[in-house]
Amino acid sequence: MKTVIKCEKVTKAYKEKLVFESFSYSFKEKGLYVLFGESGSGKTTLLNVITGATAFNEGKVRIYENTYDKEVKYDEVKDYIAYITQNNYFVDYLKVKDNLLLALSDKNGKCKIEEYLKEFKLEDKINSYPGDLSGGEQQRLSIIIALLQNKKIIILDEPTSSLDIDNRELILNILENLKKNHLIIVATHDSKLIEIADKKIGFNNLQSEIDNEEMATMPSVTKNKVNVFKHMIKQLWYKKRNLRASFFLIMVFTLVTIGLSACSDYKQKLRTSLLNIYHINFVNYRCNIDENPDFCDSIIDKYNGYNTFLYSDNISYNTQGMFITSNYNLALKTLPFDVNKVPEIKDLIAYGSYFENENDIILGQEIASRLSGDMASLIGTTYEIKLPDKTESFRIVGILKDVNDNTYLTTMLSSSQLNDNEIISDKYVNKYRGSEQFRQNGNTIKMRAYFKNTLDLNEFYNDYEKTNNGITVKEFGSNFINYNGKMYRLKYFLYPALMASFVVVLLFYYQSENIQNKYRKHILAIYNYYGYNWFNIILSNMLTSIISVLSKFMIGVMIGLVIGVILNPILLNKNITNFILFVPDFPNLLLLGGLLIVMAIFFSFVNSLLLKKHGWLKSLKEEGDLL
């Protein structure tokens, strides 16, 4: 038989302690080779040298056609050598069946799984988790994994040391059958195992046995093409692990989402409240008409809007910024002649109706009460107003309710004393639209645009929020909000704290990952032990880490948003706030999510580098001890 492993004068020492010196031996293609001797004599160390788990000081190790000095490269021999240590290594969140599928090198060899399970008396454990198996069952499972990978060399360290009599006998029988077609190298104290060995290597009095036989040709191996990711991702649903850490992380994300929603941009809260709670359907803007008075209408028509010229807002200022001296009415408010443009107004009229003719007027309750104790009797009577060009007689057609607290009119009329207003229609004031006296800075007029729906309003607002093509949209009126209110002032205390919470969240995630990384490095080492290449492991681990943190983050965000949606109407109904307090702060949430992804990638990359540096066996032992 040809030689598959040849050790030539191999010496191994730990610091100044010599483990073995100038060991030479030839291992053939088939047969059971047993290493025996006292504990600490170097049996396990030799196995580690052959498998590339540890370096050696002097000599050479030949495996098939490859020759190694100082250290066997595990990545080059992992497809041919199965190393089953005293501790059995499996992916604990995968069931027995999935561990076997993970190890399967031939996609068409799934039928072998059932055959081996039956032969090794594990058929009833196929849906169990590895951690639920006994020591003997785990040993048998490890051997099945090696066979499914078509590995011709099986190396075992103390395979029967912790087994009961029945399991011990079963393992011995398995090894006797395997040696017919495999090279089996075993380190053991078991006298029965020593008895059945084809070759016995005593480490108490280590002797060389080397020949000049030709080295066997490296067998062709069908490498495992399975994508690790589809198995690695299953750890997210393994309920036995890190549920508490996941719960606290989700709660932290929830609290941050709620906090950011409470402290999000004030203008956004105001706009959202006006549009969705108070159903504001208009916006004020400045328009540069130059020599084309119809320019404003042409713009608004594109958004299916309706234009209104504002009388009092367009009264000219003098050079000192004060109203020009005049004896005519400066404070007339303007509403659309068509009541369908302002449907909310219908419910605000106490007596009379809305405009019917161009010369109609609607009075606030205080003005009406000063005119007559019986306000209803004023409907249809005449009311005179001094205007720039003449004194005009208007017919009183309506009297408003007490509407000082009405947000709709407050925002529209920009007045803190709505009950003291005189309101005429845009149909009347349109005649002043081209007048020099009703322009700002010579060519600018103030207009109000009404829209059929919120989508059109938002589109116009977003397009002209900044000066564009002679149009500048004003911010929505905000005098309905109490600037000194506790809820509004709260943002000044919370927002800095929430910015600091970014750091706290990232540190919490860092600490959580530090705990989980000990486990993850252990699992990554097992995937490497199963024979998967580094790129597959690194990429799959990175994707799994990103999905893991993003899933927790999105759950926390969704919970936070739902809580905000529930709390908003409660706070409004209880008059704790008069605007929507919780508005999602998506920019900052996206920023936080991006930082978490960066950290997940960083952790994954570092873990993979450390695993590659330390090797699978050292990583398994170190992290296994910590776990």
C-alpha positions as CSV (number, residue, x, y, z in Angstrom):
1,M,0.0,0.0,0.0
2,K,1.1,3.5,-0.7
3,T,1.9,6.1,2.0
4,V,-0.5,9.0,2.6
5,I,1.1,10.7,5.6
6,K,4.8,10.7,6.3
7,C,6.4,12.4,9.3
8,E,10.2,12.9,8.9
9,K,12.2,13.8,12.0
10,V,9.3,15.9,13.4
11,T,10.1,17.7,16.6
12,K,7.6,19.6,18.8
13,A,8.3,21.7,21.8
14,Y,6.2,24.1,23.9
15,K,8.6,26.9,24.9
16,E,11.5,25.0,26.5
17,K,9.5,21.8,27.1
18,L,10.2,19.0,24.5
19,V,7.1,17.0,23.7
20,F,8.6,14.6,21.1
21,E,11.8,14.7,19.1
22,S,12.7,13.5,15.6
23,F,9.6,11.5,15.1
24,S,9.4,9.6,11.8
25,Y,6.6,7.4,10.7
26,S,4.8,6.4,7.5
27,F,1.0,6.0,7.6
28,K,-0.5,3.9,4.8
29,E,-3.7,4.3,2.9
30,K,-5.7,1.9,5.0
31,G,-5.6,0.5,8.5
32,L,-6.0,1.4,12.1
33,Y,-3.0,3.1,13.7
34,V,-3.2,3.6,17.5
35,L,-1.1,6.0,19.5
36,F,-0.8,5.0,23.1
37,G,1.1,6.2,26.2
38,E,0.9,8.2,29.3
39,S,-1.1,11.5,29.4
40,G,1.1,14.3,28.3
41,S,3.4,12.1,26.2
42,G,2.5,13.9,23.0
43,K,-0.3,11.8,21.4
44,T,-2.8,14.6,20.9
45,T,0.0,17.0,20.0
46,L,1.0,14.7,17.1
47,L,-2.6,14.6,15.9
48,N,-2.7,18.4,16.1
49,V,0.5,18.6,14.0
50,I,-0.8,16.3,11.3
51,T,-4.1,18.2,11.0
52,G,-2.6,21.6,10.9
53,A,-4.0,22.6,14.3
54,T,-0.6,23.4,15.7
55,A,2.8,24.2,14.3
56,F,6.0,22.1,14.8
57,N,9.6,23.1,15.3
58,E,11.7,20.9,13.0
59,G,11.3,18.2,10.4
60,K,8.8,17.7,7.6
61,V,5.2,16.4,7.3
62,R,4.2,15.0,3.9
63,I,0.5,14.5,3.1
64,Y,-0.1,12.9,-0.2
65,E,2.2,15.0,-2.6
66,N,2.4,18.1,-0.4
67,T,5.3,18.7,1.9
68,Y,5.1,21.0,4.9
69,D,7.7,22.7,7.0
70,K,6.9,24.1,10.4
71,E,3.1,23.9,9.9
72,V,0.6,21.8,7.9
73,K,-1.8,24.1,6.1
74,Y,-5.3,23.1,7.3
75,D,-7.0,24.7,4.3
76,E,-5.1,22.4,2.0
77,V,-5.8,19.2,3.9
78,K,-9.3,19.8,5.3
79,D,-10.9,18.1,2.3
80,Y,-9.0,14.8,3.0
81,I,-8.6,14.7,6.8
82,A,-11.4,14.5,9.4
83,Y,-10.3,15.3,12.9
84,I,-12.6,14.1,15.6
85,T,-11.4,15.5,19.0
86,Q,-12.4,14.6,22.5
87,N,-15.1,17.3,22.3
88,N,-17.5,16.9,19.4
89,Y,-18.3,20.0,17.4
90,F,-21.7,20.6,15.8
91,V,-23.8,23.6,14.8
92,D,-26.0,23.6,17.9
93,Y,-28.9,25.5,16.4
94,L,-29.2,23.0,13.5
95,K,-30.9,19.6,14.0
96,V,-29.0,16.4,13.3
97,K,-30.4,16.2,9.8
98,D,-29.3,19.8,8.9
99,N,-25.8,19.2,10.4
100,L,-25.5,16.2,8.1
101,L,-26.8,18.1,5.1
102,L,-24.3,20.8,5.9
103,A,-21.5,18.3,5.8
104,L,-22.7,16.5,2.7
105,S,-20.1,17.0,-0.1
106,D,-22.2,15.3,-2.8
107,K,-25.6,16.9,-3.4
108,N,-26.8,13.6,-4.8
109,G,-25.7,11.7,-1.7
110,K,-28.6,12.5,0.5
111,C,-29.6,8.9,0.5
112,K,-26.4,8.1,2.3
113,I,-27.6,10.0,5.3
114,E,-30.4,7.6,6.0
115,E,-28.0,4.6,5.4
116,Y,-25.4,5.9,7.8
117,L,-28.0,6.9,10.5
118,K,-29.4,3.4,10.4
119,E,-25.9,1.7,10.3
120,F,-24.8,3.8,13.3
121,K,-28.1,3.4,15.1
122,L,-29.0,7.1,15.1
123,E,-32.1,7.0,12.8
124,D,-34.4,8.0,15.7
125,K,-32.2,11.2,16.4
126,I,-32.6,12.8,12.9
127,N,-34.8,15.6,14.3
128,S,-32.9,16.0,17.5
129,Y,-30.5,18.8,18.3
130,P,-26.8,17.7,18.8
131,G,-26.9,19.0,22.3
132,D,-29.6,16.4,23.2
133,L,-27.4,13.5,22.1
134,S,-25.3,11.4,24.5
135,G,-21.4,11.4,24.2
136,G,-21.5,8.1,22.3
137,E,-24.1,9.3,19.9
138,Q,-22.1,12.5,19.3
139,Q,-19.0,10.4,18.5
140,R,-21.0,8.4,16.0
141,L,-22.5,11.5,14.5
142,S,-19.0,13.0,14.0
143,I,-17.9,9.9,12.2
144,I,-20.9,10.0,9.9
145,I,-20.1,13.7,9.1
146,A,-16.5,12.6,8.1
147,L,-17.9,9.8,5.9
148,L,-20.4,12.1,4.2
149,Q,-17.5,14.4,3.3
150,N,-15.8,11.5,1.7
151,K,-12.7,12.0,3.8
152,K,-10.2,9.1,3.5
153,I,-8.2,9.9,6.6
154,I,-10.1,9.9,10.0
155,I,-8.2,11.0,13.0
156,L,-9.7,10.5,16.5
157,D,-8.5,11.7,19.9
158,E,-9.7,9.5,22.8
159,P,-12.9,8.4,21.0
160,T,-14.0,6.0,23.8
161,S,-12.8,7.8,26.9
162,S,-16.2,8.9,28.3
163,L,-18.4,6.2,26.8
164,D,-20.4,3.5,28.5
165,I,-19.8,-0.1,27.6
166,D,-22.4,-0.4,24.9
167,N,-21.4,2.8,23.1
168,R,-17.7,1.8,23.5
169,E,-18.3,-1.5,21.8
170,L,-20.3,0.2,19.0
171,I,-17.5,2.6,18.3
172,L,-14.9,-0.2,18.2
173,N,-17.0,-2.1,15.7
174,I,-17.4,1.0,13.6
175,L,-13.6,1.6,13.5
176,E,-12.9,-2.0,12.6
177,N,-15.2,-1.7,9.6
178,L,-13.9,1.7,8.6
179,K,-10.2,0.7,8.6
180,K,-10.8,-1.5,5.6
181,N,-11.2,1.5,3.3
182,H,-9.8,4.4,5.4
183,L,-6.7,5.4,7.3
184,I,-7.7,5.6,10.9
185,I,-5.3,7.2,13.4
186,V,-6.4,7.1,17.0
187,A,-4.9,8.5,20.2
188,T,-6.2,6.4,23.2
189,H,-5.7,4.8,26.5
190,D,-8.3,2.1,25.7
191,S,-6.6,-1.3,25.9
192,K,-9.3,-2.9,23.8
193,L,-8.8,-0.4,21.0
194,I,-5.0,-1.0,21.2
195,E,-5.6,-4.7,20.8
196,I,-7.5,-4.4,17.5
197,A,-5.0,-1.9,16.0
198,D,-3.1,-2.8,12.9
199,K,-0.2,-0.6,14.0
200,K,0.7,0.4,17.6
201,I,2.8,3.5,18.3
202,G,3.9,3.7,21.9
203,F,4.7,7.3,23.1
204,N,6.4,6.2,26.3
205,N,9.3,4.8,24.2
206,L,8.7,6.5,20.8
207,Q,10.3,4.7,17.9
208,S,10.4,5.5,14.3
209,E,9.0,3.4,11.5
210,I,9.5,4.9,8.1
211,D,9.8,3.5,4.6
212,N,10.5,4.7,1.2
213,E,7.2,3.7,-0.3
214,E,5.8,6.0,-3.0
215,M,3.4,8.6,-1.7
216,A,-0.3,8.1,-2.7
217,T,-1.8,10.4,-5.2
218,M,-4.1,13.0,-3.7
219,P,-7.7,11.8,-4.3
220,S,-10.2,13.9,-6.2
221,V,-12.7,15.5,-3.9
222,T,-16.1,16.9,-4.6
223,K,-16.1,20.1,-2.6
224,N,-19.2,21.1,-0.7
225,K,-21.1,23.6,-2.8
226,V,-23.8,24.3,-0.2
227,N,-24.3,28.0,0.6
228,V,-23.5,28.4,4.3
229,F,-25.8,31.4,4.5
230,K,-29.0,29.3,4.3
231,H,-27.9,27.3,7.3
232,M,-26.3,30.2,9.2
233,I,-29.4,32.4,9.0
234,K,-31.3,29.7,11.0
235,Q,-29.6,30.8,14.2
236,L,-31.9,33.9,14.3
237,W,-34.8,31.5,15.0
238,Y,-33.1,29.3,17.5
239,K,-35.1,30.3,20.6
240,K,-32.8,28.9,23.1
241,R,-30.1,31.5,22.6
242,N,-29.9,35.2,23.6
243,L,-33.6,35.8,23.8
244,R,-33.0,38.2,26.7
245,A,-30.4,40.2,24.9
246,S,-32.6,40.4,21.8
247,F,-35.5,41.6,23.9
248,F,-33.5,44.4,25.6
249,L,-32.1,45.5,22.3
250,I,-35.5,45.7,20.8
251,M,-36.7,47.7,23.8
252,V,-33.8,50.1,23.4
253,F,-34.7,50.6,19.7
254,T,-38.3,51.1,20.7
255,L,-37.5,53.8,23.2
256,V,-35.2,55.6,20.9
257,T,-37.9,55.6,18.1
258,I,-40.4,57.1,20.5
259,G,-38.0,59.7,21.7
260,L,-36.9,60.7,18.2
261,S,-40.6,60.9,17.2
262,A,-41.3,63.2,20.1
263,C,-38.4,65.5,19.3
264,S,-38.5,65.4,15.5
265,D,-38.5,68.6,13.4
266,Y,-41.0,71.1,14.8
267,K,-42.0,72.3,11.3
268,Q,-42.8,68.7,10.3
269,K,-45.1,68.3,13.4
270,L,-46.9,71.5,12.7
271,R,-47.4,70.7,9.0
272,T,-48.6,67.1,9.8
273,S,-51.0,68.4,12.5
274,L,-52.4,71.1,10.2
275,L,-53.0,68.8,7.3
276,N,-54.1,65.6,9.0
277,I,-55.8,66.8,12.2
278,Y,-57.1,70.2,11.3
279,H,-57.6,69.5,7.6
280,I,-55.9,72.6,6.4
281,N,-56.3,72.8,2.6
282,F,-54.4,76.0,1.8
283,V,-51.0,77.6,1.9
284,N,-49.9,81.3,1.7
285,Y,-47.1,82.3,-0.7
286,R,-45.4,85.3,-2.3
287,C,-45.6,85.6,-6.1
288,N,-43.4,87.9,-8.3
289,I,-45.8,89.0,-11.0
290,D,-43.5,91.5,-12.9
291,E,-45.6,92.6,-15.8
292,N,-47.8,89.5,-15.9
293,P,-50.6,89.5,-13.2
294,D,-51.8,86.1,-14.3
295,F,-48.4,84.4,-13.6
296,C,-49.6,83.2,-10.1
297,D,-52.7,81.6,-11.6
298,S,-50.7,79.7,-14.2
299,I,-48.5,78.2,-11.5
300,I,-51.3,77.1,-9.2
301,D,-53.3,75.7,-12.1
302,K,-50.6,73.1,-12.5
303,Y,-51.5,71.8,-9.0
304,N,-55.3,71.9,-9.5
305,G,-55.3,74.8,-7.0
306,Y,-57.4,77.9,-6.6
307,N,-55.9,81.4,-6.0
308,T,-57.1,84.0,-3.6
309,F,-55.7,87.6,-3.4
310,L,-55.3,88.7,0.2
311,Y,-56.4,92.3,0.9
312,S,-54.8,93.1,4.3
313,D,-51.6,91.2,3.6
314,N,-50.9,93.3,0.5
315,I,-51.3,96.7,2.1
316,S,-48.1,98.6,1.2
317,Y,-45.5,99.6,3.8
318,N,-43.5,102.8,3.9
319,T,-39.7,102.9,4.0
320,Q,-39.7,102.6,7.8
321,G,-41.6,99.3,7.6
322,M,-44.8,100.8,9.1
323,F,-48.2,100.9,7.4
324,I,-48.8,103.9,5.3
325,T,-50.9,106.6,7.0
326,S,-54.5,106.3,5.8
327,N,-58.0,106.6,7.1
328,Y,-59.3,103.5,5.3
329,N,-59.7,99.9,6.7
330,L,-56.4,98.0,6.7
331,A,-57.4,94.8,8.4
332,L,-60.1,93.3,6.2
333,K,-59.7,89.5,5.9
334,T,-60.3,87.6,2.7
335,L,-62.0,84.2,2.1
336,P,-62.8,82.5,-1.2
337,F,-66.2,83.4,-2.6
338,D,-66.8,79.7,-3.3
339,V,-67.7,78.0,0.0
340,N,-66.5,74.6,-1.5
341,K,-62.9,75.9,-1.3
342,V,-63.3,76.3,2.5
343,P,-65.8,73.5,3.5
344,E,-64.8,73.8,7.2
345,I,-66.4,77.3,7.4
346,K,-69.9,75.9,7.0
347,D,-70.0,74.7,10.6
348,L,-68.5,77.9,12.0
349,I,-71.4,80.3,11.0
350,A,-73.8,81.0,13.9
351,Y,-76.3,83.2,12.0
352,G,-77.0,83.6,8.3
353,S,-75.0,82.0,5.6
354,Y,-71.8,82.2,3.5
355,F,-71.2,84.7,0.7
356,E,-73.9,84.9,-1.9
357,N,-72.9,88.1,-3.8
358,E,-69.8,90.1,-4.4
359,N,-70.7,92.8,-1.8
360,D,-71.4,90.4,1.1
361,I,-69.6,90.5,4.4
362,I,-69.2,88.1,7.3
363,L,-68.6,89.5,10.8
364,G,-66.9,88.1,13.8
365,Q,-69.1,87.7,17.0
366,E,-67.5,90.6,18.9
367,I,-68.1,93.1,16.2
368,A,-71.7,91.8,15.7
369,S,-72.4,92.0,19.5
370,R,-71.3,95.6,19.5
371,L,-73.6,96.5,16.7
372,S,-76.7,94.8,18.2
373,G,-77.7,92.7,21.1
374,D,-79.7,90.6,18.7
375,M,-77.1,89.4,16.3
376,A,-79.6,87.5,14.2
377,S,-81.3,90.8,13.4
378,L,-78.1,92.0,11.6
379,I,-78.5,89.5,8.8
380,G,-79.4,91.4,5.6
381,T,-78.5,94.9,7.0
382,T,-75.9,97.2,5.5
383,Y,-72.4,97.6,6.8
384,E,-70.1,100.4,5.5
385,I,-66.3,100.1,5.1
386,K,-63.8,102.7,4.0
387,L,-61.6,101.3,1.2
388,P,-58.7,102.9,-0.6
389,D,-60.8,104.0,-3.6
390,K,-64.2,104.6,-1.9
391,T,-66.5,103.9,1.0
392,E,-68.3,100.6,0.1
393,S,-71.6,99.3,1.5
394,F,-71.7,95.6,2.2
395,R,-74.6,93.3,3.1
396,I,-74.1,91.3,6.3
397,V,-74.9,87.7,5.3
398,G,-73.3,85.8,8.2
399,I,-72.0,86.0,11.7
400,L,-69.4,83.6,13.0
401,K,-69.5,81.5,16.2
402,D,-67.0,82.1,19.0
403,V,-64.1,80.8,17.0
404,N,-61.0,82.2,18.8
405,D,-59.8,78.6,19.4
406,N,-60.5,77.3,15.9
407,T,-57.3,76.2,14.3
408,Y,-58.7,76.2,10.8
409,L,-59.6,79.9,10.8
410,T,-56.6,80.9,13.0
411,T,-54.3,79.5,10.4
412,M,-56.2,81.0,7.5
413,L,-56.8,84.5,8.9
414,S,-53.5,84.8,10.8
415,S,-55.4,86.6,13.6
416,S,-55.3,86.1,17.4
417,Q,-58.8,87.8,17.7
418,L,-61.0,86.0,15.2
419,N,-64.2,87.2,16.8
420,D,-63.2,90.8,15.9
421,N,-62.7,90.3,12.2
422,E,-64.5,91.6,9.1
423,I,-64.3,89.1,6.3
424,I,-65.0,89.9,2.6
425,S,-64.8,87.7,-0.5
426,D,-61.9,87.4,-2.9
427,K,-64.4,88.1,-5.6
428,Y,-64.6,91.7,-4.4
429,V,-60.9,92.3,-3.6
430,N,-59.6,90.9,-6.9
431,K,-60.0,94.4,-8.4
432,Y,-57.0,95.5,-6.2
433,R,-54.8,92.8,-7.5
434,G,-53.1,94.9,-10.2
435,S,-52.9,98.1,-8.1
436,E,-49.5,99.5,-7.2
437,Q,-50.8,100.2,-3.7
438,F,-51.3,96.5,-3.1
439,R,-47.8,95.3,-4.1
440,Q,-44.8,94.5,-2.0
441,N,-41.4,95.9,-3.3
442,G,-43.0,96.9,-6.5
443,N,-43.7,93.5,-8.2
444,T,-44.6,91.0,-5.4
445,I,-48.1,90.1,-4.2
446,K,-49.2,87.8,-1.4
447,M,-51.6,85.0,-2.3
448,R,-53.3,82.1,-0.8
449,A,-53.7,78.8,-2.7
450,Y,-56.5,76.3,-1.9
451,F,-56.1,72.7,-3.0
452,K,-58.5,69.8,-3.5
453,N,-56.4,67.3,-1.7
454,T,-53.3,67.0,0.5
455,L,-51.2,65.4,-2.2
456,D,-51.5,68.5,-4.4
457,L,-50.8,70.8,-1.5
458,N,-47.7,68.9,-0.5
459,E,-46.4,68.8,-4.0
460,F,-46.7,72.6,-4.3
461,Y,-45.2,73.1,-0.9
462,N,-42.2,70.9,-1.6
463,D,-41.6,72.5,-5.0
464,Y,-41.7,76.1,-3.7
465,E,-40.6,75.8,-0.1
466,K,-37.5,77.6,-1.3
467,T,-37.7,80.4,-3.8
468,N,-38.3,79.0,-7.2
469,N,-39.3,80.8,-10.4
470,G,-40.5,83.8,-8.5
471,I,-42.6,81.8,-6.0
472,T,-41.9,81.5,-2.3
473,V,-44.1,79.5,0.0
474,K,-44.6,80.8,3.6
475,E,-44.4,78.4,6.5
476,F,-47.8,77.4,7.9
477,G,-49.2,79.5,10.6
478,S,-48.3,78.3,14.0
479,N,-50.1,80.7,16.4
480,F,-52.4,77.9,17.5
481,I,-49.5,76.2,19.3
482,N,-48.6,77.3,22.7
483,Y,-44.9,78.1,22.4
484,N,-44.5,78.1,26.2
485,G,-46.3,74.8,26.5
486,K,-44.5,72.0,28.5
487,M,-44.8,69.5,25.6
488,Y,-43.1,71.9,23.2
489,R,-40.3,72.9,25.6
490,L,-39.7,69.3,26.3
491,K,-37.9,68.9,23.0
492,Y,-35.1,71.1,24.2
493,F,-34.4,68.7,27.1
494,L,-35.0,65.5,25.2
495,Y,-33.3,66.1,21.9
496,P,-29.7,66.4,23.3
497,A,-30.4,63.3,25.4
498,L,-31.6,61.4,22.4
499,M,-28.6,62.4,20.4
500,A,-26.5,61.0,23.2
501,S,-28.7,57.9,23.2
502,F,-27.3,57.2,19.7
503,V,-24.0,56.6,21.4
504,V,-25.7,54.6,24.2
505,V,-27.5,52.4,21.6
506,L,-24.3,51.7,19.7
507,L,-22.5,50.9,22.9
508,F,-25.3,48.6,24.1
509,Y,-25.2,46.9,20.7
510,Y,-21.4,46.6,21.0
511,Q,-21.7,45.0,24.4
512,S,-24.4,42.7,23.2
513,E,-22.3,41.7,20.2
514,N,-19.3,41.1,22.4
515,I,-21.2,38.5,24.3
516,Q,-22.7,36.9,21.2
517,N,-19.3,37.0,19.4
518,K,-17.9,34.3,21.6
519,Y,-20.6,32.0,20.4
520,R,-20.4,33.2,16.8
521,K,-16.7,32.6,16.6
522,H,-17.3,29.1,18.0
523,I,-19.9,28.5,15.3
524,L,-17.7,30.0,12.5
525,A,-14.9,27.6,13.6
526,I,-17.3,24.7,13.3
527,Y,-18.2,25.7,9.7
528,N,-14.5,25.9,8.9
529,Y,-14.1,22.5,10.6
530,Y,-16.8,21.2,8.3
531,G,-14.6,22.2,5.4
532,Y,-16.2,25.4,4.2
533,N,-13.9,28.1,2.6
534,W,-13.3,31.4,4.2
535,F,-15.1,33.6,1.7
536,N,-18.3,31.6,2.1
537,I,-18.1,31.8,5.9
538,I,-17.2,35.5,6.0
539,L,-19.9,36.6,3.5
540,S,-22.6,34.4,5.2
541,N,-21.6,35.6,8.7
542,M,-21.7,39.2,7.5
543,L,-25.2,38.9,5.9
544,T,-26.5,37.0,9.0
545,S,-25.2,39.7,11.3
546,I,-26.7,42.5,9.3
547,I,-30.1,40.7,9.1
548,S,-29.9,40.0,12.8
549,V,-29.5,43.6,13.9
550,L,-31.8,45.0,11.3
551,S,-34.6,42.6,12.2
552,K,-34.3,43.7,15.8
553,F,-34.0,47.3,14.8
554,M,-37.1,47.2,12.5
555,I,-39.2,45.4,15.2
556,G,-38.2,48.1,17.7
557,V,-39.0,50.9,15.2
558,M,-42.3,49.4,14.3
559,I,-43.3,49.0,18.0
560,G,-42.2,52.6,18.6
561,L,-44.2,53.9,15.6
562,V,-47.3,52.0,16.7
563,I,-47.0,53.4,20.2
564,G,-46.8,56.9,18.8
565,V,-49.8,56.4,16.6
566,I,-51.8,55.2,19.7
567,L,-50.6,58.0,21.9
568,N,-51.2,60.9,19.5
569,P,-55.1,60.9,19.6
570,I,-55.0,60.2,23.4
571,L,-52.9,63.3,24.0
572,L,-55.0,65.4,21.7
573,N,-58.3,64.3,23.3
574,K,-57.0,64.9,26.8
575,N,-55.8,68.4,25.7
576,I,-52.3,67.6,26.8
577,T,-51.1,68.8,23.3
578,N,-52.9,70.5,20.5
579,F,-50.6,69.1,17.8
580,I,-49.3,65.7,16.8
581,L,-46.5,65.0,19.2
582,F,-45.1,61.8,17.8
583,V,-44.0,62.2,14.2
584,P,-41.5,59.6,12.8
585,D,-38.0,60.9,12.5
586,F,-37.0,58.8,9.5
587,P,-33.7,60.6,8.7
588,N,-32.3,59.9,12.1
589,L,-33.7,56.4,12.2
590,L,-32.0,55.7,8.9
591,L,-28.8,57.1,10.2
592,L,-28.9,54.9,13.2
593,G,-29.8,51.9,11.1
594,G,-26.8,52.6,8.8
595,L,-24.5,52.9,11.8
596,L,-25.7,49.5,13.1
597,I,-25.0,47.9,9.7
598,V,-21.5,49.3,9.7
599,M,-20.9,47.9,13.2
600,A,-22.4,44.5,12.1
601,I,-20.0,44.4,9.2
602,F,-17.1,45.4,11.4
603,F,-17.8,42.7,14.0
604,S,-18.2,40.0,11.3
605,F,-15.0,41.0,9.6
606,V,-13.0,41.1,12.8
607,N,-14.4,37.7,13.9
608,S,-13.5,36.1,10.6
609,L,-10.0,37.5,10.7
610,L,-9.5,36.3,14.3
611,L,-10.7,32.8,13.4
612,K,-8.4,32.6,10.4
613,K,-5.5,33.8,12.5
614,H,-6.1,31.4,15.4
615,G,-7.3,28.4,13.4
616,W,-10.5,26.4,13.9
617,L,-9.2,24.1,16.7
618,K,-7.8,26.9,18.9
619,S,-11.0,29.0,18.3
620,L,-13.2,26.1,19.2
621,K,-11.3,25.3,22.4
622,E,-11.0,29.0,23.5
623,E,-14.6,30.0,22.8
624,G,-15.9,26.6,24.0
625,D,-14.3,27.2,27.4
626,L,-15.8,30.6,27.6
627,L,-19.2,29.3,26.6
